[in-house]
């Protein structure tokens, strides 16, 4: 009896693995430019979760349908399963970020940490700095300059001017608050290509994007109270 049970369990496990492998291959063939990060069977009636690019798509084991840009909600708990899974799957190793490529600003005792990917010409990045982060203290902020040249053609030049300034933090805030850039031609090599590669690696496609020490992220200029809550939550997990 035990041998039969063991065989059944083995066959069942193989079947699940085979389904996941088939779905992965099919999805990858349909979307060759996107990487299928994972395929996971959900507890909801044969529904599979496919994490591809930076989004979750749902399908069944026979690949008879796709649910894209939809939200899976648990009726009993009223929990947004999709949002929770994206947050979990997109976590990063905060300590592995190349902080030497970022503008470092210490506020108060600087005990808490966060990283922000910002475009100098992004209006929401300026809003984040001027209206939200200005009221948060006891935090070290690492700003990675990520000019999105398809949206802001001159952002790379501004990024270079800020990075090459004698005081990068002062230059960043002078630009954000007063639209003032350091004068003269940038005389150094700014790590913009490296930051662009990093952004691609950690799934940053828009600015501002904020990372906390527990690996979670926020996309957009969230209110200061939400950022404060995330800092507190991240500190508890550290």
C-alpha positions as CSV (number, residue, x, y, z in Angstrom):
1,X,0.0,0.0,0.0
2,X,2.8,2.4,0.9
3,X,4.6,1.6,-2.4
4,X,1.3,2.3,-4.4
5,X,0.9,5.6,-2.5
6,X,4.5,6.6,-3.2
7,X,4.0,5.8,-6.9
8,X,0.8,7.9,-7.1
9,X,2.5,10.8,-5.4
10,X,5.4,10.6,-7.8
11,X,3.1,10.4,-10.8
12,X,1.0,13.4,-9.5
13,X,4.2,15.5,-8.9
14,X,5.4,14.6,-12.4
15,X,2.1,15.6,-13.9
16,X,2.2,19.0,-12.2
17,X,5.8,19.5,-13.3
18,X,4.9,18.5,-16.9
19,X,2.0,20.9,-17.0
20,X,4.2,23.7,-15.7
21,X,6.9,22.9,-18.2
22,X,4.5,22.8,-21.1
23,X,2.9,26.1,-20.1
24,X,6.4,27.7,-19.7
25,X,7.4,26.5,-23.2
26,X,4.2,27.7,-24.8
27,X,4.3,31.1,-23.2
28,X,7.9,31.6,-24.1
29,X,7.2,30.7,-27.7
30,X,4.2,33.2,-27.8
31,X,6.2,36.0,-26.1
32,X,9.9,35.4,-27.1
33,X,11.0,38.9,-26.1
34,X,9.8,38.4,-22.5
35,X,11.3,36.1,-20.0
36,X,9.0,33.6,-18.2
37,X,10.2,33.9,-14.6
38,X,8.0,31.2,-13.1
39,X,4.9,29.1,-13.6
40,X,2.9,28.2,-10.4
41,X,-0.3,26.2,-10.0
42,X,-2.7,28.2,-7.8
43,X,-5.3,26.7,-5.4
44,X,-8.1,27.9,-7.6
45,X,-9.6,25.1,-9.8
46,X,-6.7,24.3,-12.2
47,X,-5.6,27.9,-12.6
48,X,-2.0,28.6,-13.3
49,X,0.0,31.7,-12.5
50,X,2.6,32.8,-15.1
51,X,5.0,35.5,-14.0
52,X,6.3,37.0,-17.3
53,X,8.1,40.3,-17.7
54,X,6.8,42.3,-14.8
55,X,3.2,41.0,-14.8
56,X,1.2,38.0,-13.9
57,X,-0.9,36.2,-16.5
58,X,-3.3,33.3,-15.8
59,X,-4.1,30.2,-17.8
60,X,-5.2,26.6,-17.4
61,X,-3.2,23.4,-17.9
62,X,-4.4,23.0,-21.5
63,X,-3.7,26.6,-22.3
64,X,-7.3,27.2,-23.5
65,X,-7.5,30.7,-22.2
66,X,-5.4,33.7,-21.0
67,X,-6.3,36.2,-18.4
68,X,-4.0,39.2,-18.8
69,X,-4.1,42.6,-17.0
70,X,-6.7,41.1,-14.6
71,X,-6.8,40.8,-10.8
72,X,-7.3,37.6,-9.0
73,X,-9.3,38.3,-5.8
74,X,-10.0,36.0,-2.9
75,X,-13.7,36.4,-2.1
76,X,-13.5,35.3,1.6
77,X,-10.5,37.4,2.6
78,X,-11.1,40.2,0.0
79,X,-7.4,40.0,-0.7
80,X,-5.9,41.1,-4.0
81,X,-3.9,37.9,-4.7
82,X,-2.4,39.2,-7.9
83,X,-0.9,42.3,-6.2
84,X,0.4,40.3,-3.3
85,X,2.1,37.8,-5.6
86,X,3.6,40.5,-7.8
87,X,5.1,42.1,-4.7
88,X,6.5,38.8,-3.5
89,X,7.9,37.8,-6.9
90,X,9.5,41.2,-7.6
91,X,11.4,41.5,-4.3
92,X,15.1,42.3,-4.7
93,X,18.2,41.9,-2.6
94,X,18.5,45.5,-1.4
95,X,22.0,45.2,-0.1
96,X,23.2,44.0,-3.5
97,X,22.4,47.4,-5.1
98,X,25.5,49.3,-6.3
99,X,25.1,52.2,-4.0
100,X,28.3,53.8,-5.3
101,X,26.3,54.6,-8.5
102,X,23.7,56.5,-6.5
103,X,23.5,60.0,-5.1
104,X,23.5,59.6,-1.3
105,X,21.6,61.9,1.0
106,X,21.4,61.3,4.8
107,X,18.5,62.9,6.7
108,X,18.5,62.9,10.5
109,X,20.4,59.9,11.8
110,X,20.1,58.1,8.5
111,X,19.3,54.8,10.2
112,X,16.7,53.7,7.7
113,X,17.4,53.2,4.0
114,X,15.6,53.5,0.7
115,X,16.6,53.6,-3.0
116,X,14.9,55.7,-5.6
117,X,15.2,55.5,-9.4
118,X,14.5,59.0,-10.7
119,X,14.5,60.8,-14.0
120,X,15.5,64.5,-13.7
121,X,12.7,65.5,-16.2
122,X,10.0,63.3,-14.6
123,X,7.3,65.5,-13.0
124,X,6.3,62.8,-10.5
125,X,9.9,62.4,-9.4
126,X,10.0,66.1,-8.6
127,X,6.7,65.8,-6.8
128,X,8.0,62.9,-4.8
129,X,11.1,64.8,-3.7
130,X,9.4,68.2,-3.0
131,X,6.1,67.1,-1.5
132,X,6.7,63.6,0.0
133,X,10.3,62.8,0.9
134,X,10.9,66.3,2.2
135,X,8.9,65.5,5.4
136,X,10.6,62.1,6.1
137,X,13.6,62.0,8.4
138,X,16.1,59.5,9.9
139,X,16.6,58.0,6.5
140,X,19.4,57.5,4.0
141,X,18.1,58.0,0.4
142,X,20.1,56.6,-2.5
143,X,19.0,58.2,-5.8
144,X,19.8,56.3,-9.0
145,X,19.6,58.7,-12.0
146,X,17.6,56.9,-14.7
147,X,16.9,59.2,-17.7
148,X,14.1,57.8,-19.8
149,X,15.2,59.3,-23.1
150,X,12.2,58.1,-25.1
151,X,10.1,60.4,-22.9
152,X,12.6,63.1,-22.0
153,X,15.3,63.6,-24.6
154,X,17.4,66.0,-22.5
155,X,17.2,63.9,-19.3
156,X,20.6,62.2,-19.9
157,X,22.4,65.5,-20.2
158,X,20.8,66.8,-17.0
159,X,21.7,63.5,-15.3
160,X,25.4,63.9,-16.3
161,X,25.5,67.5,-15.2
162,X,24.1,66.6,-11.8
163,X,26.3,63.5,-11.3
164,X,29.5,65.4,-12.3
165,X,28.8,68.3,-9.9
166,X,31.3,68.8,-7.0
167,X,28.3,68.2,-4.6
168,X,25.9,65.7,-6.3
169,X,23.3,65.9,-3.5
170,X,23.2,69.7,-3.6
171,X,23.0,69.7,-7.4
172,X,20.1,67.2,-7.4
173,X,18.1,69.3,-4.9
174,X,18.9,72.5,-6.8
175,X,17.5,71.0,-9.9
176,X,14.4,69.4,-8.2
177,X,13.5,72.5,-6.2
178,X,14.7,75.4,-8.3
179,X,15.3,74.0,-11.8
180,X,18.9,75.1,-11.6
181,X,21.7,72.9,-13.1
182,X,25.4,73.2,-12.6
183,X,27.0,75.4,-15.2
184,X,29.6,74.1,-17.6
185,X,30.2,70.9,-19.5
186,X,30.0,67.7,-17.5
187,X,33.6,66.6,-17.0
188,X,33.2,63.1,-15.7
189,X,31.9,59.7,-16.7
190,X,28.4,59.2,-15.3
191,X,27.2,55.6,-14.7
192,X,24.0,56.0,-16.7
193,X,24.4,52.9,-18.8
194,X,25.2,50.8,-15.7
195,X,22.1,52.2,-14.0
196,X,20.0,51.4,-17.1
197,X,21.2,47.8,-17.0
198,X,20.5,47.6,-13.3
199,X,17.0,49.0,-13.8
200,X,16.3,46.3,-16.4
201,X,17.7,43.6,-14.1
202,X,15.4,44.6,-11.2
203,X,12.4,45.3,-13.3
204,X,12.2,49.1,-13.2
205,X,10.5,50.5,-16.3
206,X,9.1,53.8,-14.9
207,X,10.1,56.6,-12.5
208,X,10.0,57.1,-9.7
209,X,10.4,53.6,-8.4
210,X,11.3,53.2,-4.7
211,X,12.9,50.2,-3.1
212,X,13.0,49.4,0.7
213,X,15.4,47.2,2.7
214,X,13.0,44.3,2.7
215,X,13.2,44.2,-1.1
216,X,9.7,45.6,-1.6
217,X,9.0,48.4,-4.1
218,X,6.6,51.3,-4.7
219,X,5.9,52.6,-8.2
220,X,5.1,56.2,-8.3
221,X,5.0,59.3,-6.1
222,X,3.2,57.8,-3.1
223,X,2.2,60.0,-0.2
224,X,4.7,60.5,2.7
225,X,2.5,58.5,5.1
226,X,2.6,55.4,2.8
227,X,6.3,55.7,2.4
228,X,6.7,56.0,6.2
229,X,4.7,52.9,6.7
230,X,6.8,51.0,4.2
231,X,10.0,52.1,6.0
232,X,8.6,51.0,9.3
233,X,7.6,47.6,7.9
234,X,10.9,47.1,6.2
235,X,12.8,47.9,9.5
236,X,10.8,45.3,11.3
237,X,11.8,42.6,8.8
238,X,15.5,43.5,8.8
